[in-house]
């Protein structure tokens, strides 16, 4: 659910920015994970981030979960054989759905 202050385009931007970060830094399911990239893209620091940034992170995570049609993105991310291309494609696909 998108709050009044958090638009679908903001959620899409967070997801797309997370993909850009992972592409630049290199995705790793153990050391450079999806959640960290989404937090960073939203400007959220756990424990000290703004409410808006935290909500952007939560909404982006929910959008990605729905796009992948999974219960747990972390399990999906850490599945054997998962590739960086699949992760980046998932983020871009979820971003596109966020504004569709």
Secondary structure as GFF3:
##gff-version 3
##sequence-region A 1 100
A	DSSP	alpha_helix	8	25	.	.	.	ID=ss1
A	DSSP	alpha_helix	34	42	.	.	.	ID=ss2
A	DSSP	alpha_helix	51	68	.	.	.	ID=ss3
A	DSSP	alpha_helix	73	77	.	.	.	ID=ss4
A	DSSP	alpha_helix	84	99	.	.	.	ID=ss5
###
